[in-house]
Structures are given as C-alpha cells and as structure tokens.
C-alpha cells in the first residue's frame, strides 16, 4: 500500500509537469513523429502504473485528442496532488518551527478550518489534524486519482475496434504467408529426404532382387549374396523412413506424452536442464508437437551457441494459454538474423497464433518465452 501511495503521488506530480509541457508544446505535437513519441511514452507510463500491457499503434488524430484530454484532466489532478503534498510539508514545517517565531510575529496565515494559529495549543492540534487529514488523502485518494488518469490515458489512446480488427487481419495474413512458406519448405524437405534416401534404397533393393532372379538358376551363391544385400538395404530404408516420419510427429510423444518427451530431451542435452512442468491437462496433438520442437530447437541452440553451464525449462498452462520459457546462463547476444533457429521457432509458433519473445542481452542470460493458445 505504501508503494502504491508513493507511486500514485509521483505519477500525479509527473502528470502535472507533463501536462504543462504538453500545453506549451501543442504546436510541436502537430508533427506526427513528436506526437507519436510523446503519446507512446505516456501510454507506457500509464500501463506501468496499472500493471497492464500498453502496446498499440498511434494516429495523429488520436494523439492530439489525448494531448487535449491530458491537459484538461492532468493539470487539475496534478495541482490537487501538489496542493495536498505541499500543505502536508507546510504544516509539518510550520508546526515544528512555530515556537521559534517571536510572540508578535508568529504566523497567523496557517489555519485549518478557519482556525487561526494564535497559540501553541492551536498550532499543535490544528497542524496535527491537517497533516493527518491530508496524509490520509495522499495515502488513499491520490493513488485512486492517479489510476483514474492512467485509465483515461489508455482509453483515449486505445485503438478502435476497427483498427484492432485491421491490425489483427494484417498479423494473421503475415502469419498465414509464413505458415504457407514453412509448410512448402517442410514438404520439399520431406520429398527430398524420401527421394534421396528411402526411394534410392528401394531402387537398389529392386535392382538386387532383379539380379538375384536372373541368377537364380545359374549361380545360387550370387543369389544368396544379393538377397543378403537386399535385406540389409531394406533395413536401412526402414531406418531412413522412420527418421523422416519422426520429423513429422515424434513417436515419443505418442509413447510417453509431452512430459516424458521433455524429460528425454533434457536427459539428452549436454547442458544440465532443470524442468518445471505444471499440470497441463489435455493438449491438442498439433500443439504438443509444436511445443516439443520449439523446446528441442531452443535446447539445441543452448548447446551449440550459448556456451551455457545450465538451463531451465518452465512450462505451464493458464486457462487457454500454454506458456513455455527456456532460460540459460550463457553469453547471450542471440540474434535471429544469424540463423540460430529462432526464425523456425517463430514460424511454428505463428502457425498456432502464438507469440514469442526473445530477451538475450550481451553477457546473458538468455530467455525465450513462448505463449500459444491451447483451447480445444
């Protein structure tokens, strides 16, 4: 509660200052870049006070509307906070120094409810009551006024339903293009693996069996050798085909479930991995596969690029959202443009309308956070 009162008071004093600046700088805010930056800063400031995300695209018209509302509402709210806090300070100073004034020069302007200070008892009682009342207002009222202004700020700067729908359509369009590209690339990879691997093995088997048939009557020893070679080639083809199928849906998910598959991934990692796995309930098979591949790719990146000594995996479900977080203590500086697998992870997650956040400052640590809808 104390932190809330302090943050609310500081917010309102800052609002007073920024509303004055906004009023003086209204002509400058006609420049779209200036208005966008100023409004965006206040959006983040209000979101930080309320503890809510404050993302959104700005328009010049909306930013100017916010500037006018900010001056009209922020100025009186800020002045109210300044008067409240200023009078607390004045009362405290006057109360503590009242005795130091000469008897004929003691302040008579300090009053509370029109009770003028004329003696020490009045100063003590009136000052204490004033400090208590204004302190209570600063403790409870100012935070409420600060949150009121923050909500107003976010409401004025919020996108309209049409704008949100347009932005959403744009996101889904880009996501669909990425999914189609990724799907096409995946099909090409599967076709290439089958053509260069399994199909080549099957052709070899057919040739070996054909030669064996031709040699059946004349050279039984050659037939036996060819049949043995065909058998070995068939086993190799089965291994390659199984490998290709594993890239489509890992058999371990069907055999052991997501928790068992993740335990196996962590056990195979050369970097020790601490797993925190909450109760996830029933997840769609597609989502389980995406989660498995995302975590597998992330742990591979930790092993190959991070120079980490340990990693942590936390996966939980909150309502209809599956959250995955992989953290390592490596050197950081992960760059999606350098081909570290983040692009592939992003495409997989985008295919399910999920979001990804990568935080990897130089020197570490690196955190990859993924959120994916998991409604049936």
C-alpha angles and dihedrals in degrees: 000000000000092000090048092052092047094046091047093051092046090047093053093047088051089047090055091053095045093046090055090048090047092051091050094043100046092117090053090052089064085078104089095219093051093046092047094050095045094047092044091054091052091046090056091043092053092044090051092054093048094039094234132121111266104193122139144125120262133223126199092240093051093045092052091047089053092049092056092045090047092055094043095049105022095054097058093039091050092047090050090054092046092050092047095049093037093053091049089054093044092049092049093049094044093046094050095043100036092100091056094065119091112257092251094045103045113132115270096177093072104094142152120206089349091303104138120213109248103141141024095259092054091048092050097046098037094045093047092049092047092050091047095049096044091042090055089050091050090047099049111009102045094054089050091050090047092052090046091056092045092052090048090050093052092043094053093044095043119114119252120248090256093051092048090049091049092049091046092052089050092051092048091047092053090044091051092050090050092047092049091049092047091047091050091048091049092050090050090050092050091046091049092048091049093044098045097036121021097026092049090051092050091050089052091050091050091051092047092049090047092053090046091053092050091049096043096102101034107035116025092173092058089047091055091049092048092048091051090050091048090051092052091046091050090054090049090050090051091052092050092046090050090051091053092049091050090061089057098049121351110238090215089070091058093044102042107011126235096299092052092045092052091048088054091049091052092047091053093049116104088214114071109251125201111206126206107185118177126195105287102179119206115341128189113260091239091055092048090053093049092048091049094050093043092053092042092052092045093051090047089054090050090053097044105035114014102065085214128166096204141007137197130213122197122179125174142153124232110184108303096346125091112206123200124184126181117186130180134180094227132126095283124205093120109177121196090205092062093068099252093151096264091115091057091047090050091052094049091049093044089054088067094042092255132142132230131203124192120195111181115148117183108276092027163205102189121207125187112191122187129183121188130176109245104184113140 
